[in-house]
Amino acid sequence: MAITNRDSRIAEAIHFELGTDAQLIIRGFQELQSLDAEHGVYFLASQSLAQGLERVMKVVLFLSGNIQPGEMRRPFGHDLEKLWRRVKNSGCCEPVVDEVLDKELIILSKFNQNARYHYLSIMDGEEIAFNPQEEWEKLEDEHMLKCSISFMSLANGDEANKIIQRINCCHIIPLEKIVCTLCRALVRYQVREIGWSVPIAFQEFTKYNDYSYGKTDYSAWPKCLEHKDKPYKLTWLDTCLNFWSNLMGLQQEKTQIVYKNEFDGQWPFRDIQEVKVIKREYKSETFYLIVINGHLCALNGKTSDKLHLPTPHKAGYAVVGYSTQSFLDLAMKL
């Protein structure tokens, strides 16, 4: 579904929802990695991961057209297992086959549905059959048996923390796999649409592979990722080089200046009165560019990938939810 057919409020909601989801999932991984012999409670990790995974799966289903308005709460509720089955069956994500992941999704799903207030429910006199802490500890025991780790070694403080770090890694790897496949789906949908963007943290997850799972230190996230993609600042040398390249026939470049007061439609740029769209043909390839406030940005995904330039939205020049498709159309007609 193209952004031109999507309400700008919905595009903006997608953008900010994904930002929240990324923070929840990263916080969940941070909590898992912070567990040690003294701090061994899984509650905060479960809460963040259960919410983050539920929300991002619903966004993926929405973008794929496999969830309709009014279905965000029903029939899924907070059931992560049911959501993940729908995601897999829809074909919008690469499948993840992992026995540990299946067990973790059961824990997080049950936590999401009826264990978020586990301790308060006990204080309130309710009979509680499911204890998320005990379920995570059962997984710990399974990991120790699989790795042939002696339970007696947990009595040694330093050795215990090393073992717990190994167990935490075993917990995180399957969850990284599902986050990775969901983020790759999000990036594919972003390529087709304009008006929202995948958070930088989620873009980082798409780079994971079998050799990088379980090796990320999340303690520095998301601060290390809080930055805007930087557009290229044009200089007088660029002007000279472009003029010479056009003159020698090394490239063909056509341009058009677009003024805000003459533009017929919704002007998407912040505090900018004019922009220049460019169609550049170089080595049998065509690139579509835009100059905003003296900076060069890409108008489509191919140009962005090939020339390593951000789009106006990623550079912070365009308002989220406001389309730049009209400027790409102008460049293509040059």
C-alpha positions in Angstrom: 0.0 0.0 0.0 1.6 3.3 -1.1 1.8 6.2 1.4 -0.3 8.3 -1.0 -3.2 6.0 -0.1 -2.4 6.0 3.6 -3.6 8.7 6.0 -0.6 10.8 7.2 -1.7 10.3 10.8 -1.3 6.6 10.4 2.1 7.0 8.8 3.1 9.2 11.8 1.7 6.6 14.2 3.8 3.8 12.5 6.9 5.9 12.9 6.5 6.7 16.6 5.1 3.2 17.4 8.3 1.6 16.0 10.4 4.0 18.1 8.6 2.8 21.2 8.9 -0.8 20.2 12.7 -0.5 19.7 13.2 1.0 23.1 11.1 -1.7 24.8 13.0 -4.6 23.1 16.4 -3.0 23.8 15.5 -2.4 27.4 14.5 -6.1 27.6 17.9 -7.2 26.3 19.6 -4.8 28.7 17.7 -6.3 31.6 18.6 -9.9 30.6 22.3 -9.0 30.3 22.3 -7.3 33.7 21.2 -10.4 35.5 23.9 -11.8 37.8 24.2 -13.8 41.0 22.6 -10.9 43.1 20.2 -9.5 40.5 18.3 -12.5 39.2 14.7 -11.3 38.7 13.2 -11.7 35.2 10.2 -9.5 35.7 11.4 -6.3 34.0 13.0 -8.2 31.1 9.7 -10.1 30.6 7.6 -7.0 30.7 9.7 -5.1 28.2 10.2 -8.0 25.8 6.6 -9.2 25.9 5.3 -5.7 25.1 7.9 -4.9 22.5 7.5 -8.1 20.6 3.7 -7.9 20.7 3.7 -4.4 19.4 6.2 -4.8 16.6 4.5 -8.0 15.3 1.2 -6.2 15.1 2.9 -3.4 13.1 4.4 -6.0 10.7 1.0 -7.6 10.3 -0.6 -4.2 9.7 1.9 -3.3 7.0 1.5 -6.6 5.3 -2.3 -6.3 5.2 -2.8 -9.3 7.4 -4.5 -7.5 10.3 -7.5 -5.3 9.8 -8.6 -2.1 11.7 -10.3 -3.3 14.9 -8.1 -6.5 15.2 -5.2 -5.0 17.1 -6.7 -6.2 20.4 -8.9 -9.0 19.1 -8.6 -11.8 18.2 -4.9 -11.7 19.3 -5.1 -10.0 22.6 -1.7 -10.3 24.2 -1.1 -13.8 22.9 2.4 -13.8 21.3 2.2 -17.4 20.2 -0.9 -16.7 18.2 0.6 -13.5 16.8 3.8 -15.2 15.8 1.9 -18.0 14.0 -0.1 -15.4 12.0 3.2 -13.6 11.1 4.8 -16.9 9.9 1.7 -18.0 8.1 1.4 -14.7 6.3 4.8 -15.2 4.7 5.8 -11.6 5.5 8.9 -12.7 7.5 11.6 -15.3 7.1 10.8 -18.3 9.4 12.8 -18.8 12.6 13.1 -22.4 13.7 14.3 -22.6 17.2 13.1 -24.8 20.1 14.3 -22.4 22.8 12.5 -19.5 21.0 9.2 -21.5 21.1 9.6 -22.0 24.9 10.5 -18.3 25.4 7.5 -17.2 23.5 5.3 -19.4 25.6 6.7 -17.7 28.8 6.4 -14.2 27.4 2.9 -14.9 26.0 1.6 -16.2 29.4 3.3 -13.3 31.1 1.6 -10.9 28.8 -1.8 -12.4 29.3 -2.1 -13.1 33.0 1.2 -12.6 34.9 2.0 -8.9 34.5 0.6 -8.4 38.0 1.8 -11.7 39.4 3.0 -10.5 42.8 0.1 -8.0 43.2 -2.3 -10.8 42.4 -0.8 -12.9 45.1 -1.1 -10.1 47.6 -4.7 -9.7 46.4 -5.5 -13.3 47.4 -5.7 -14.8 44.0 -4.5 -18.3 43.2 -1.7 -18.0 40.6 -0.8 -21.1 38.6 1.9 -19.5 36.4 5.0 -18.1 37.8 7.2 -16.4 35.1 10.3 -16.4 37.4 10.1 -20.2 37.8 9.6 -20.7 34.1 12.8 -18.7 33.2 14.7 -20.7 35.9 13.6 -23.9 34.3 15.1 -22.7 31.0 18.3 -21.9 33.0 18.4 -25.5 34.2 18.0 -26.8 30.6 20.8 -24.6 29.4 23.1 -25.8 32.1 22.4 -29.4 31.4 22.8 -28.9 27.7 26.2 -27.2 28.3 27.2 -29.8 30.9 27.6 -27.1 33.6 27.7 -28.3 37.2 25.0 -26.8 39.4 27.6 -26.8 42.2 29.7 -24.2 40.3 26.9 -21.7 41.1 28.2 -21.6 44.7 31.3 -19.8 43.6 30.5 -16.1 43.2 32.9 -15.2 40.3 32.3 -18.5 38.5 28.6 -18.2 39.0 28.5 -14.8 37.3 30.4 -16.2 34.3 27.9 -19.1 34.1 24.9 -16.7 34.3 26.4 -14.6 31.5 26.5 -17.8 29.3 22.9 -18.5 30.3 21.9 -15.0 29.5 23.5 -15.3 26.0 21.5 -18.5 25.5 18.3 -16.6 26.4 19.1 -13.7 24.1 20.1 -15.5 20.9 16.7 -16.9 20.0 15.0 -13.6 20.8 17.6 -11.7 18.6 16.7 -14.1 15.7 13.0 -13.2 15.9 13.7 -9.4 16.3 16.1 -9.7 13.3 13.5 -11.3 11.0 10.8 -8.8 12.0 13.1 -5.8 11.4 14.1 -7.1 8.0 10.4 -7.2 7.1 10.0 -3.6 8.4 12.9 -2.4 6.2 11.3 -4.1 3.1 8.0 -2.3 3.8 9.8 1.0 4.4 11.4 0.8 0.9 7.9 0.8 -0.7 6.6 3.7 1.4 7.4 7.3 2.3 6.4 9.0 5.5 7.8 6.8 8.2 11.1 5.2 8.9 12.5 2.2 10.7 14.4 3.3 13.9 18.2 3.1 13.7 18.3 0.5 16.4 16.0 -1.8 14.3 18.1 -1.1 11.2 21.1 -2.4 13.2 19.3 -5.7 13.9 18.9 -6.4 10.2 22.7 -6.7 10.0 22.8 -9.7 12.5 23.8 -13.1 11.2 24.8 -16.5 12.7 28.2 -15.2 13.7 26.9 -12.1 15.5 24.0 -13.5 17.5 24.6 -13.2 21.2 27.7 -11.0 20.9 26.2 -7.5 21.3 26.6 -5.5 24.5 23.3 -3.7 24.9 24.4 -1.6 27.8 25.4 1.3 25.5 22.1 1.1 23.5 20.2 3.2 22.5 22.4 6.2 23.2 25.1 5.1 20.8 22.4 5.0 18.0 20.8 8.4 18.7 21.8 10.4 15.6 20.4 11.6 12.4 21.8 10.3 9.1 24.0 13.1 7.8 23.4 14.5 4.3 26.3 15.5 2.1 27.2 19.2 2.3 27.8 20.5 -1.2 30.9 22.7 -1.8 32.2 24.8 -4.7 34.4 21.9 -5.7 31.3 19.7 -6.2 29.9 22.4 -8.5 33.0 22.5 -10.6 33.3 18.7 -10.8 29.6 18.4 -11.9 30.0 21.1 -14.5 33.2 19.4 -15.9 31.5 15.9 -15.8 28.5 17.2 -17.8 30.8 19.0 -20.2 32.9 15.9 -20.9 29.9 13.7 -21.2 30.8 11.6 -18.2 27.4 12.2 -16.8 24.1 13.9 -17.7 22.4 16.0 -15.1 19.1 17.8 -15.3 17.8 20.0 -12.5 14.7 22.0 -11.5 14.2 24.4 -8.6 10.9 24.0 -6.7 9.6 26.9 -4.6 7.3 26.5 -1.7 5.0 29.4 -2.6 4.5 27.9 -6.1 4.2 24.2 -5.0 0.8 22.7 -5.6 0.4 20.3 -2.7 1.6 19.6 0.9 5.1 21.1 1.3 7.0 18.4 3.4 10.1 20.3 4.4 10.8 22.1 7.6 11.6 25.8 7.4 12.8 25.5 3.8 11.5 27.8 1.0 13.0 26.2 -2.0 14.7 22.9 -3.0 16.4 21.6 -6.2 15.5 18.2 -7.6 18.1 16.4 -9.8 18.1 13.6 -12.3 21.6 12.3 -12.7 22.6 9.7 -15.3 26.0 8.1 -14.7 27.5 4.8 -16.0 24.1 3.6 -17.3 22.5 4.2 -14.0 20.0 6.9 -13.0 19.9 8.6 -9.6 17.3 10.9 -8.2 18.5 13.6 -5.8 17.4 16.7 -4.0 19.4 19.6 -2.6 18.0 21.0 0.6 19.6 23.9 2.3 22.9 23.2 0.5 22.8 19.5 1.4 22.4 16.5 -0.9 19.8 13.9 -0.1 18.4 10.9 -2.0 14.8 10.7 -3.3 14.5 6.9 -3.5 16.0 3.8 -2.0 18.3 2.9 -4.9 19.9 6.3 -4.9 20.3 6.2 -1.1 21.9 2.7 -1.2 24.2 3.4 -4.1 25.5 6.8 -3.1 25.2 6.3 0.7 22.9 9.3 1.1 20.0 9.7 3.5 16.5 10.5 2.4 15.1 13.9 3.5 13.1 12.1 6.3 16.2 10.3 7.7 18.2 13.5 7.5 15.5 15.3 9.5 14.6 17.8 6.7 11.1 16.3 6.0 8.2 16.0 8.4 7.3 12.4 9.2 4.0 11.6 7.6 4.4 14.1 4.8 5.3 12.5 1.4 8.2 13.5 -0.8 6.9 11.4 -3.7 5.9 14.5 -5.7 9.6 15.6 -5.8 10.7 12.1 -7.0 8.0 12.3 -9.7 9.4 15.7 -10.8 12.9 14.4 -10.9 11.9 11.3 -12.9 10.3 13.5 -15.6 13.3 15.7 -16.1 
